[in-house]
Amino acid sequence: SEVEKPWLPENEGVKAKIFMLLHDPSASKLSKIVSYFVTLVILVTTVTMLWESMPSASFTPEECQPWPEISVADCRPKPGKEFAYIEAVCIIIFTIDYVLRVALVHVALPRDIGVSEQRPGEVGPVKMTIKYALQWLNLVDVFAILPFYLSLGGFVGGSTGVLRVLRLVRVFRLLKSPKLRTCVDMIINIVRDSLPHILSIFSLTTLVCILCSSCIWIAEGTYYSVDHFQETYPLGVYIRPNKFGVGYEPTPFTSIVHCFWWFFATATTVGYGDDFPTTTLGRTCAVCTFYAGIVLVAIKLTIVGGSLKKHFPAWNAQA
């Protein structure tokens, strides 16, 4: 039977126990509770960020008046104060967690943080702290809390978009969960194994893209007229029949390179519909592109599926 874990980490010393309590969810029962609590805080900040982006959650400042002058600075909608309070509390929790771990990591054993050493004592306290701080999950922690303090210091000004992008990084803190980390490791291994073959297929996709784009351009974008749309295009314009077949319109397929977007939107069966053929020859080319795209996608799925079949049993055994 599985040995029951203690409530506190078994490391010697109070500092080492506190570090393992925050660093390793599997170290003890209390470590797991702390991990669940931090995960809950991450989910709260994520939901708050999503809610804050909704127009109904913002209000127009009282300073926004049409007279004597209206400006973006005065009239840009602002989220309610409750979002700022939630953000501040969550950032304080994240900051305490990060500072304590970085400040106490030197009392832990190198193997506890995934650092190998050839002989005992090779990795000193300073070196171990630096190595730990530069681990990518700890860098994620820095970027998760950095936007808050940058905004407090006024270093980002009105760049709210930059702040929101940086705040998205905190979602990656969920990867501290062992199950999620093993899942991500499996996906990385699948991509690593499949990448050489996918790159080969991408070369084939590029050739098919050039071929299909050239065909759709020839069918839809090579008829030049100086008699149509003289007011808008006095020097002439490339035209094609409109979608009703009773007149003409300027063609959206203005070059082969411009047709690349149409190819990928069509070959991947996304079909946004922003550009579409109206001539018989163009529609025939589009049908061929449909089937070429299905074949290319099927080849990639087969490659990835084979790699998934290779790595999934090992991940499933760990989960």
C-alpha positions in Angstrom: 0.0 0.0 0.0 1.1 3.6 -0.6 2.9 5.2 2.3 0.8 8.1 3.8 2.5 11.4 3.4 3.3 13.6 6.4 1.6 16.9 7.0 4.9 18.8 6.8 8.0 18.2 4.6 10.6 15.9 6.1 13.5 18.2 5.4 15.7 19.3 8.2 15.3 22.9 9.4 12.5 25.4 9.3 13.7 27.2 6.2 14.0 24.0 4.2 10.5 22.9 5.3 9.0 26.3 4.2 10.8 26.1 0.8 9.6 22.5 0.1 6.2 23.5 1.3 6.0 26.1 -1.5 8.1 24.4 -4.1 7.0 20.7 -4.2 3.3 19.8 -4.0 4.2 16.2 -3.4 6.4 16.8 -0.4 3.6 16.6 2.1 -0.1 17.0 2.7 0.2 20.7 3.5 2.3 21.2 0.4 -0.5 19.9 -1.7 -3.0 22.2 0.1 -0.8 25.2 -0.6 -0.5 24.1 -4.2 -4.3 23.9 -4.5 -4.6 27.3 -2.9 -2.1 28.9 -5.4 -3.9 27.2 -8.2 -7.2 28.6 -7.0 -5.7 32.1 -6.9 -4.4 31.7 -10.5 -7.9 30.7 -11.6 -9.4 33.7 -9.8 -7.1 36.1 -11.5 -7.8 34.5 -14.9 -11.5 34.7 -14.5 -11.2 38.2 -13.2 -9.1 39.2 -16.3 -11.7 37.6 -18.6 -14.6 39.4 -16.8 -12.7 42.7 -16.8 -12.5 42.6 -20.6 -16.3 42.6 -21.0 -17.8 46.0 -21.9 -20.4 45.6 -19.2 -17.7 45.5 -16.5 -16.3 48.9 -17.4 -17.7 52.4 -17.0 -17.1 55.8 -18.7 -15.3 58.2 -16.4 -17.1 61.4 -15.2 -14.4 63.5 -16.8 -15.6 62.4 -20.3 -17.5 65.5 -21.4 -18.2 66.7 -25.0 -17.3 70.3 -24.0 -14.9 72.0 -24.1 -12.9 69.1 -25.6 -13.3 65.3 -25.7 -10.3 63.1 -25.5 -9.4 59.4 -25.4 -7.6 59.9 -22.1 -10.8 61.2 -20.5 -13.3 58.9 -22.2 -11.5 55.5 -22.3 -13.7 53.1 -20.3 -12.2 51.9 -17.1 -12.9 48.6 -15.2 -14.5 48.8 -11.7 -12.4 49.2 -8.6 -13.2 45.7 -7.4 -11.0 44.3 -10.1 -8.1 46.3 -8.9 -8.6 45.1 -5.3 -8.7 41.4 -6.4 -5.6 42.0 -8.6 -3.7 43.5 -5.7 -4.6 40.7 -3.2 -3.6 38.0 -5.7 -0.3 39.7 -6.7 0.6 40.0 -3.0 0.1 36.2 -2.6 2.2 35.6 -5.8 4.9 37.9 -4.6 5.1 36.3 -1.1 5.3 32.8 -2.7 8.0 33.8 -5.2 10.2 35.8 -2.8 10.1 33.1 -0.1 11.1 30.4 -2.6 14.0 32.4 -4.1 15.2 33.6 -0.7 15.1 30.1 0.9 16.2 27.9 -2.0 19.9 27.9 -0.9 19.0 25.7 2.1 17.5 23.0 0.0 19.3 20.1 -1.7 20.3 20.6 -5.3 18.3 17.5 -6.3 15.2 19.0 -4.8 15.2 21.7 -7.6 16.5 19.5 -10.4 20.1 20.6 -10.2 22.8 17.9 -10.6 26.3 18.1 -9.1 29.3 15.9 -9.7 30.5 16.1 -6.1 28.9 17.3 -2.8 29.1 21.0 -2.3 29.9 21.8 -5.9 26.8 24.0 -6.2 27.0 26.8 -3.6 24.1 28.8 -2.2 24.5 31.7 -4.6 24.9 29.5 -7.7 21.9 27.4 -6.7 19.8 30.5 -6.1 20.7 31.9 -9.6 20.0 28.5 -11.2 16.7 28.3 -9.5 15.6 31.8 -10.4 16.5 31.2 -14.0 14.3 28.1 -14.4 11.6 28.8 -16.9 8.7 28.3 -14.5 10.2 30.8 -12.1 10.7 33.2 -14.9 7.0 32.8 -15.6 6.4 33.8 -12.0 8.4 37.0 -12.5 6.5 37.9 -15.6 3.2 37.1 -13.8 3.8 39.7 -11.1 5.9 42.2 -13.0 3.1 44.1 -14.8 1.4 45.0 -11.5 4.6 46.7 -10.2 5.4 48.3 -13.5 1.9 49.9 -13.6 2.3 51.1 -10.0 5.6 52.8 -10.9 4.1 54.4 -14.0 6.6 52.7 -16.4 4.0 51.5 -18.9 1.9 54.6 -19.1 -1.3 53.9 -21.1 -0.1 50.7 -22.6 -2.9 48.6 -21.1 -2.6 46.1 -24.0 1.0 45.3 -23.0 -0.1 44.8 -19.4 -2.9 42.4 -20.4 -0.5 40.3 -22.5 2.0 40.0 -19.7 -0.8 39.2 -17.3 -1.7 36.2 -19.5 1.6 34.7 -18.6 0.4 33.8 -15.1 -1.8 31.1 -16.6 1.4 29.1 -17.2 1.9 28.8 -13.5 -0.7 26.0 -13.7 2.1 24.0 -15.2 3.6 23.6 -11.7 1.0 20.9 -11.3 2.8 17.5 -11.8 0.1 16.1 -14.0 0.0 19.1 -16.2 3.8 19.2 -16.5 4.0 15.5 -17.5 1.2 16.2 -20.1 3.2 19.2 -21.5 6.4 17.1 -21.5 4.5 14.5 -23.6 3.3 17.1 -26.1 6.9 18.5 -26.4 8.2 15.0 -27.1 5.5 14.4 -29.7 6.3 17.7 -31.4 10.1 16.9 -31.3 9.6 13.5 -32.9 7.1 14.8 -35.5 8.9 18.1 -36.4 11.4 16.7 -39.0 8.6 15.0 -40.9 6.2 18.0 -40.6 8.9 20.3 -42.0 9.2 18.0 -45.0 5.4 18.1 -45.5 5.6 21.9 -45.1 8.0 22.0 -48.1 5.4 20.1 -50.1 2.7 22.4 -48.8 4.7 25.4 -50.0 4.9 24.0 -53.5 1.2 23.2 -53.6 0.5 26.7 -52.3 2.4 28.3 -55.1 0.7 26.1 -57.7 -2.8 26.6 -56.5 -2.3 30.4 -55.9 -1.0 30.7 -59.4 -4.0 28.9 -60.8 -6.5 31.0 -58.9 -4.7 34.2 -59.9 -4.7 33.3 -63.6 -8.4 32.4 -63.4 -9.6 35.4 -61.3 -7.0 38.2 -61.5 -5.6 38.6 -65.0 -8.4 40.3 -67.0 -7.6 44.0 -67.2 -10.2 46.6 -68.2 -10.2 50.4 -68.7 -13.9 50.5 -69.5 -15.2 49.5 -66.0 -15.2 51.6 -62.8 -13.7 54.6 -64.5 -14.5 57.0 -61.7 -12.8 54.9 -59.1 -10.0 53.5 -61.3 -9.5 56.0 -64.2 -6.4 54.1 -65.4 -8.0 50.7 -65.4 -8.3 47.8 -63.0 -8.2 44.0 -63.0 -11.8 42.7 -63.0 -13.8 39.5 -62.8 -17.5 38.5 -62.9 -19.4 39.2 -59.7 -20.9 36.4 -57.6 -24.3 36.9 -59.3 -22.9 36.5 -62.8 -24.6 39.7 -64.1 -21.8 42.2 -63.9 -18.2 42.8 -63.0 -16.2 43.8 -59.9 -12.6 44.5 -59.1 -10.9 41.2 -58.4 -9.6 40.6 -54.8 -6.9 38.3 -56.2 -4.4 41.0 -57.2 -1.2 38.9 -57.1 0.0 35.3 -56.6 1.4 36.3 -53.2 -1.9 37.8 -52.2 -3.5 34.5 -53.1 -1.4 32.7 -50.5 -3.9 33.7 -47.8 -6.8 32.3 -49.8 -4.9 29.0 -50.3 -4.2 28.4 -46.6 -7.7 29.4 -45.5 -9.1 27.0 -48.2 -6.7 24.1 -47.9 -7.1 23.9 -44.1 -10.9 23.9 -44.6 -11.3 27.1 -42.5 -13.0 29.0 -45.4 -13.3 32.5 -44.0 -15.1 33.6 -47.2 -13.3 37.0 -47.4 -11.9 36.0 -50.8 -13.7 33.4 -53.0 -13.7 32.7 -56.8 -16.6 33.6 -59.0 -15.5 32.2 -62.4 -15.9 28.6 -63.5 -12.2 28.0 -63.8 -11.6 29.6 -60.4 -14.2 27.4 -58.7 -12.7 24.3 -60.4 -9.3 25.4 -59.0 -10.9 25.8 -55.5 -12.3 22.3 -55.6 -8.9 20.9 -56.4 -7.5 23.0 -53.5 -10.1 21.5 -51.1 -8.9 18.0 -51.8 -5.2 18.9 -51.8 -5.7 20.4 -48.4 -7.5 17.4 -47.0 -4.6 15.1 -48.2 -2.0 17.4 -46.6 -3.8 17.7 -43.3 -4.3 13.9 -43.3 -0.6 13.3 -43.8 0.3 15.6 -40.8 -2.3 14.0 -38.6 -0.9 10.6 -39.4 2.6 11.7 -38.4 1.4 13.3 -35.2 -0.9 10.3 -34.4 2.0 7.9 -34.8 4.1 9.9 -32.4 1.2 10.2 -29.9 0.8 6.4 -30.0 4.5 6.1 -29.1 4.5 8.5 -26.1 0.9 8.2 -24.7 1.3 4.9 -22.9 4.3 6.2 -20.9 2.4 9.4 -19.9 -0.8 7.4 -19.0 1.3 5.2 -16.7 2.6 8.2 -14.8 -0.8 10.0 -14.6 
